[in-house]
């Protein structure tokens, strides 16, 4: 059933510490939709809910819940407007959100560099 001998995760040849950057990952950004939303918003002034939903291929309910978590944490702000008598939510990355995204991506970069593939 196995494809060969299992590698030991502890012992004389294994790592003795966690890889660089692992402890610096932002737990809030480890969800695909939340990370994707911040990356999209990092390159735009604002993006409306419908566009984010399409780009991230999410349902209304799931995206709404993920955006609320980012908003509650202060990573994004939302402005609600009416267009043709319909409510439209516009999202924007905050300075704090930009800083947290940058730190998270730097941690991922450190992790990738430490991988021995």
C-alpha positions in Angstrom: 0.0 0.0 0.0 2.9 2.4 0.5 5.0 3.8 -2.2 8.3 3.2 -0.4 9.8 3.7 3.0 8.4 6.4 5.2 10.6 9.4 6.0 11.2 10.0 9.7 10.1 13.4 10.9 12.4 13.2 13.9 15.8 11.8 14.3 19.3 12.7 13.4 18.6 13.7 9.8 15.3 15.6 10.4 14.7 19.3 11.1 14.9 20.3 14.8 13.0 23.5 14.5 9.9 24.7 12.6 10.7 26.2 9.1 11.3 29.9 8.9 8.1 31.9 8.4 5.7 29.2 9.7 5.0 31.1 12.9 4.5 34.3 11.0 1.6 33.2 8.9 -1.6 35.1 9.5 -4.3 32.5 10.5 -7.0 34.8 9.1 -5.3 34.7 5.7 -5.0 30.9 5.5 -8.5 30.7 3.9 -8.5 30.8 0.1 -11.3 33.3 -0.2 -9.9 35.7 2.4 -6.4 35.6 0.9 -7.8 35.9 -2.6 -9.9 38.9 -1.7 -7.0 40.8 -0.2 -4.7 40.0 -3.1 -7.4 41.3 -5.5 -8.0 44.4 -3.4 -4.3 45.1 -3.2 -4.3 46.0 -6.9 -7.5 48.1 -7.0 -9.0 51.1 -5.3 -12.3 49.3 -4.7 -14.1 46.2 -5.9 -17.8 45.5 -5.5 -19.2 42.3 -4.0 -20.5 40.9 -7.3 -17.1 41.2 -9.0 -15.3 39.6 -6.0 -17.8 36.8 -6.0 -17.2 36.2 -9.7 -13.4 36.4 -9.5 -13.2 34.1 -6.4 -15.9 31.8 -7.7 -17.8 31.9 -4.4 -21.4 31.7 -3.3 -23.0 34.9 -1.8 -23.2 33.4 1.6 -19.7 32.1 1.8 -18.1 35.2 0.4 -20.2 37.4 2.7 -19.0 35.5 5.7 -15.4 35.7 4.7 -15.5 39.4 3.9 -17.2 40.0 7.3 -14.3 38.4 9.1 -11.8 40.6 7.2 -13.9 43.6 7.9 -14.2 42.8 11.6 -10.4 42.4 11.8 -9.9 45.8 10.1 -8.3 44.4 7.0 -10.9 45.8 4.7 -13.5 48.5 4.8 -16.9 48.4 3.0 -19.0 51.3 1.7 -22.6 50.5 0.8 -24.2 52.6 -2.0 -27.3 52.4 -4.2 -27.0 52.0 -7.9 -30.2 52.0 -9.9 -32.1 51.6 -6.6 -30.1 48.4 -5.8 -27.7 48.1 -2.9 -24.0 47.6 -3.9 -21.2 46.9 -1.4 -17.8 48.3 -2.4 -14.7 46.9 -0.6 -11.3 48.5 -0.1 -8.1 47.2 1.5 -7.2 49.2 4.6 -3.6 50.2 5.5 -3.6 47.6 8.2 -4.9 45.0 5.7 -2.1 45.9 3.2 0.5 45.5 6.0 -0.9 42.2 7.1 -1.1 40.8 3.6 2.5 41.9 2.9 3.7 40.2 6.1 1.8 37.0 5.3 3.2 36.8 1.8 6.7 37.4 3.1 6.2 34.5 5.5 5.0 32.3 2.7 8.1 33.3 0.7 10.4 32.3 3.6 8.6 28.9 3.9 9.0 28.3 0.2 12.7 29.1 0.4 13.2 26.7 3.3 11.5 23.8 1.5 14.0 21.1 0.4 12.4 19.7 -2.7 
